[in-house]
Amino acid sequence: MGNTQDKILQRYATWLKLKRQNNDCTIRTAINQTSLFLRWLERNNIKIEDINQTVVDEYLLYCSNKYSRNSMVPVTINLRKFMEFLEKDIEVKVQRTTSPQRNKEALTREEIKRMLEAVKDNPLEYAIISTLYYSGMRASELRNLDINDVDFDRLQIIIRHGKGGRYRIVNITKDCAMAIQRYLEVRQKPKEGHEKALFISPVGQRISTYYLWHLMKRTAAKAGIRKNVYVHLMRVTLITHLSEAGLSPREIQAQSGHRDIGTLMGYIQHTTERIRRAYEKAFESERIEIPSYHNERHDITPKISNEYYKRIAIEKYLRGEIDAETLHHILGTLEEKNTNKRRTIDPSYL
């Protein structure tokens, strides 16, 4: 890449910082994306001053044949910014993300222990998996951590560049803090420009997205876990475990950093066994006396409507005997049975 393009990238980085108020992580991504665009222009003998709608459309077509739909999101977002920086009136339609259909079944505590056991002899990998699980942070947040972001006294980690550039503080356990300290004692010597990074890969650079992906797959296989284990599943797992431990959605939200509590609720993946236990607990003090009909040959099922059970569940919620999540599952189950069968429920089935 020539000196002219280097200067453009430097000016663009300054513009993003001052005019758009982007954080360092966003700027690094933008510069990488812009470098790819400039190289494409160079290969096609197109000068920057000759960029027009046709050129942009051809580049987007080239990228769409190369990248997935979700990978096109940062490409289009950055290209729109770059056109604004160049003061060119060119339309760039920003691609929207589509949520992948993944199995979000949370890992069990036993599976977490097996994964940690599988990497116990590698301080870096043990510290990464511990931090992902006990903090519940996103992969990008983990990669961007610096050494001074960890507060070993308070057992907390500062996330300076969360989703949307948001700042928050998350808690970690003493075991997690000790795992990080153990890793720092043997931390790889970083290359120039990576001195502040907390997690340094074996090649001396800040860990990459691919490194984390490969680590999770390899560790899950070594631990004998057949589920589809990926980095974000650790976040789902922590949120689920916190909910099962009795934390309220608001308390979990402070740790997870979700802006919308509705999105957070979608992360909680209770097992069917736990839902059944909670369901039965809600009615354990209720007793229905079933009348004896002796030898009369007809249906002896008590005709008790779903509304009766709904009323009991709501009363228990108001008395504080069950939480909102349990109430939600009970009402949902009753509604589903009512919709599917359109008849009163046999108490023995419940």
C-alpha positions in Angstrom: 0.0 0.0 0.0 1.4 3.4 -1.0 2.2 6.4 1.1 -0.9 8.2 -0.2 -3.2 5.4 1.0 -1.4 5.3 4.4 -2.0 9.0 4.8 -5.7 8.6 3.9 -6.0 5.9 6.6 -4.4 8.1 9.2 -6.7 11.0 8.3 -9.7 8.6 8.4 -8.7 7.3 11.8 -8.5 10.9 13.1 -11.8 11.7 11.6 -13.5 8.7 13.2 -12.0 9.7 16.6 -12.9 13.3 16.5 -16.0 13.5 14.4 -17.7 10.2 15.1 -16.4 9.7 18.6 -15.6 6.1 17.9 -13.6 4.0 20.4 -10.2 2.5 19.6 -11.7 -1.0 18.9 -14.2 0.4 16.4 -11.5 2.5 14.7 -9.2 -0.6 14.3 -12.0 -2.5 12.7 -12.8 0.4 10.4 -9.2 0.8 9.3 -8.9 -2.9 8.5 -12.1 -2.8 6.4 -10.9 0.4 4.6 -7.5 -1.2 3.9 -9.3 -4.1 2.1 -11.3 -1.6 0.1 -8.3 0.4 -0.9 -6.4 -2.7 -2.0 -9.4 -3.7 -4.1 -9.3 -0.3 -5.8 -5.6 -0.7 -6.4 -6.0 -4.1 -8.0 -8.7 -2.7 -10.3 -6.7 0.4 -11.2 -9.3 2.8 -9.7 -8.2 6.0 -8.1 -9.9 7.3 -4.9 -11.1 10.4 -6.7 -12.8 8.2 -9.3 -15.0 6.4 -6.7 -18.7 6.7 -7.7 -21.9 4.8 -7.2 -21.0 2.1 -9.7 -17.6 1.5 -8.1 -19.1 1.1 -4.7 -21.9 -1.2 -6.0 -19.2 -3.4 -7.7 -17.2 -3.7 -4.5 -20.3 -4.6 -2.5 -21.1 -7.3 -5.1 -17.5 -8.6 -4.8 -17.8 -8.7 -1.0 -21.2 -10.4 -1.0 -19.8 -13.3 -3.1 -17.0 -13.6 -0.6 -18.5 -13.0 2.8 -21.6 -14.2 4.7 -24.6 -12.0 5.2 -23.6 -11.1 8.8 -20.0 -10.5 7.8 -21.3 -7.9 5.3 -22.6 -5.8 8.2 -19.2 -4.2 9.2 -18.3 -3.9 5.5 -21.3 -1.8 4.7 -21.3 0.2 7.9 -17.7 1.2 7.4 -18.1 1.9 3.7 -20.9 4.3 4.4 -18.7 6.1 7.0 -15.8 6.2 4.5 -17.9 7.8 1.8 -19.0 10.4 4.3 -15.4 11.0 5.2 -14.5 11.5 1.5 -17.6 13.8 1.2 -19.0 11.7 -1.6 -22.8 11.5 -2.0 -23.0 7.7 -2.6 -25.7 5.4 -1.2 -24.5 2.4 0.8 -27.3 0.2 2.0 -26.3 -1.2 5.4 -26.8 -4.9 5.7 -28.8 -6.2 8.7 -27.8 -9.1 10.8 -29.7 -12.3 11.0 -29.5 -14.4 14.2 -28.0 -17.8 13.6 -30.2 -20.7 14.6 -28.0 -22.2 17.3 -28.7 -24.6 20.1 -28.6 -22.4 23.2 -28.7 -25.2 25.7 -26.5 -24.0 28.6 -23.6 -26.1 29.8 -24.0 -27.8 33.1 -21.7 -27.0 36.1 -20.2 -30.5 35.6 -19.4 -29.7 32.0 -17.8 -26.4 32.9 -15.6 -28.3 35.4 -14.6 -30.8 32.8 -13.6 -28.1 30.4 -11.4 -26.4 33.0 -9.9 -29.8 33.9 -9.1 -30.3 30.2 -6.9 -27.1 30.1 -5.6 -27.1 33.7 -2.0 -27.5 32.5 -2.2 -24.5 30.2 -2.4 -21.2 32.2 -3.5 -19.1 29.3 -6.3 -21.3 28.2 -7.4 -22.0 31.8 -7.5 -18.2 32.5 -9.5 -17.5 29.3 -12.2 -20.1 29.9 -12.4 -19.1 33.6 -12.9 -15.4 32.6 -15.4 -16.2 29.9 -17.6 -18.2 32.2 -17.3 -16.3 35.5 -17.6 -12.9 33.9 -20.1 -13.7 31.2 -18.4 -11.1 28.9 -18.6 -11.2 25.1 -15.7 -12.5 23.0 -14.9 -9.0 21.7 -14.9 -7.7 25.3 -12.5 -10.4 26.3 -10.1 -9.8 23.4 -9.9 -6.1 24.2 -9.0 -6.5 27.8 -5.8 -4.9 29.0 -3.8 -5.9 32.1 -4.9 -2.8 34.1 -8.6 -3.6 33.5 -8.4 -6.4 36.2 -8.9 -5.3 39.8 -7.6 -8.2 41.8 -8.5 -6.5 45.2 -12.2 -6.0 44.4 -12.4 -9.1 42.2 -13.8 -7.1 39.3 -12.9 -6.5 35.6 -13.5 -3.2 33.8 -15.0 -3.5 30.4 -14.1 -0.2 28.6 -15.4 -1.1 25.1 -18.5 -3.2 25.5 -21.2 -3.6 22.9 -22.2 -0.1 21.6 -19.1 1.3 23.2 -20.6 1.0 26.7 -18.6 0.9 29.9 -19.3 -1.5 32.7 -17.8 -3.4 35.6 -18.3 -7.1 36.0 -17.6 -9.4 39.0 -15.3 -12.5 39.0 -14.7 -15.2 41.6 -11.5 -15.5 43.6 -10.7 -18.7 41.6 -11.0 -16.7 38.4 -8.7 -14.0 39.7 -6.1 -16.6 40.8 -6.3 -18.2 37.4 -5.5 -14.8 35.7 -2.6 -14.2 38.2 -1.2 -17.6 37.5 -1.3 -16.9 33.8 0.4 -13.5 34.2 3.4 -15.2 35.9 4.1 -17.0 32.6 2.6 -14.6 30.1 4.1 -14.7 26.6 6.3 -11.7 25.8 4.2 -9.5 23.6 5.2 -8.0 20.3 5.4 -4.3 19.8 1.9 -2.7 20.0 0.5 -5.5 22.1 2.2 -4.7 25.4 -1.0 -3.7 27.3 -3.1 -6.7 26.2 -4.2 -9.0 29.0 -4.4 -12.2 26.9 -1.5 -12.7 24.6 -1.5 -15.6 22.1 1.5 -17.9 21.6 2.6 -15.7 18.7 2.9 -12.7 20.9 -0.2 -10.8 19.8 -3.6 -10.0 21.4 -5.7 -13.1 21.0 -7.9 -13.2 17.9 -11.5 -14.3 17.3 -10.3 -17.5 15.5 -8.0 -18.3 18.5 -11.0 -18.2 20.8 -13.2 -20.3 18.5 -10.5 -22.9 18.0 -9.9 -23.0 21.8 -13.5 -23.7 22.6 -13.9 -26.4 20.0 -10.7 -28.2 21.0 -11.4 -28.0 24.7 -15.0 -29.2 24.4 -13.8 -32.2 22.4 -11.1 -33.0 24.9 -13.6 -32.8 27.7 -15.9 -35.2 25.9 -18.8 -32.7 25.5 -21.0 -33.4 22.5 -22.9 -30.2 22.5 -22.1 -27.5 20.0 -19.8 -25.4 22.3 -18.9 -21.9 21.1 -17.6 -18.8 22.8 -21.0 -17.1 23.3 -22.4 -20.2 24.9 -20.3 -19.5 28.0 -22.2 -16.2 28.4 -25.6 -18.0 28.0 -24.4 -20.6 30.6 -23.4 -18.0 33.2 -26.7 -16.1 32.8 -28.7 -19.3 33.2 -26.7 -20.4 36.3 -27.1 -17.0 37.9 -30.9 -17.2 37.3 -31.0 -20.7 38.8 -29.1 -19.4 41.8 -31.9 -17.0 42.5 -30.6 -13.7 41.1 -33.2 -11.3 39.8 -33.2 -10.2 36.1 -32.0 -6.7 37.1 -29.1 -8.2 39.1 -28.1 -10.4 36.2 -28.4 -7.4 33.8 -25.8 -5.5 35.8 -23.3 -8.3 35.1 -24.3 -9.2 31.5 -24.6 -5.6 30.2 -27.8 -6.2 28.3 -29.5 -2.9 27.5 -32.9 -4.6 27.0 -34.1 -7.0 29.7 -36.3 -8.8 27.2 -33.2 -9.8 25.3 -31.6 -11.0 28.6 -34.6 -13.2 29.4 -34.1 -15.0 26.1 -30.6 -16.1 27.3 -32.0 -18.0 30.3 -32.2 -21.7 29.3 -33.7 -23.6 32.2 -33.7 -27.4 31.9 -37.0 -29.2 31.6 -36.2 -30.9 34.9 -35.8 -27.7 36.7 -39.0 -26.2 35.3 -40.8 -29.3 36.4 -39.4 -29.1 39.9 -40.4 -25.4 40.2 -43.8 -26.2 38.7 -44.5 -28.9 41.3 -43.1 -26.7 44.1 -45.7 -24.0 43.3 -48.5 -26.5 44.1 -47.0 -28.7 46.7 -49.1 -27.1 49.5 -52.4 -27.4 47.6 -54.4 -30.5 48.2 -57.5 -31.4 46.2 -59.9 -33.8 47.8 -61.1 -36.2 45.2 -64.6 -37.6 46.0 -65.3 -41.3 46.1 -68.0 -42.6 43.7 -67.8 -46.2 44.8 -69.0 -48.5 42.0 -70.5 -45.8 39.8 -69.1 -46.2 36.3 -68.3 -42.8 35.1 -65.4 -40.3 34.8 -64.1 -39.5 38.3 -61.8 -36.7 37.1 -62.4 -33.5 39.2 -63.6 -30.8 36.8 -61.2 -28.0 38.0 -60.4 -25.3 35.4 -57.0 -23.9 34.5 -58.1 -20.6 35.9 -58.0 -22.2 39.4 -54.4 -23.1 39.0 -53.5 -19.7 37.5 -55.1 -18.0 40.5 -53.1 -20.2 43.0 -49.8 -19.4 41.1 -50.5 -15.7 41.0 -51.3 -15.7 44.7 -48.1 -17.5 45.5 -46.1 -15.0 43.4 -47.7 -12.0 45.2 -46.8 -13.6 48.6 -43.2 -14.0 47.4 -43.2 -17.8 47.4 -42.2 -18.1 43.8 -40.3 -15.7 41.5 -41.5 -14.1 38.2 -39.7 -16.6 36.1 -41.4 -19.6 37.7 -44.8 -17.8 37.4 -44.1 -17.2 33.7 -43.4 -20.9 33.1 -46.5 -22.1 35.1 -48.8 -19.7 33.2 -47.3 -20.6 29.9 -47.7 -24.3 30.6 -51.3 -24.0 31.6 -52.1 -21.8 28.6 -50.4 -24.3 26.2 -52.4 -27.2 27.6 -55.6 -25.1 27.4 -54.9 -24.2 23.7 -53.9 -27.7 22.6 -56.5 -29.8 24.5 -59.4 -27.3 25.1 -60.4 -29.2 28.2 -59.9 -29.0 32.0 -56.7 -30.5 33.4 -56.5 -33.7 35.3 -54.7 -32.7 38.6 -52.8 -36.1 38.5 -51.2 -35.0 35.2 -50.0 -31.8 36.9 
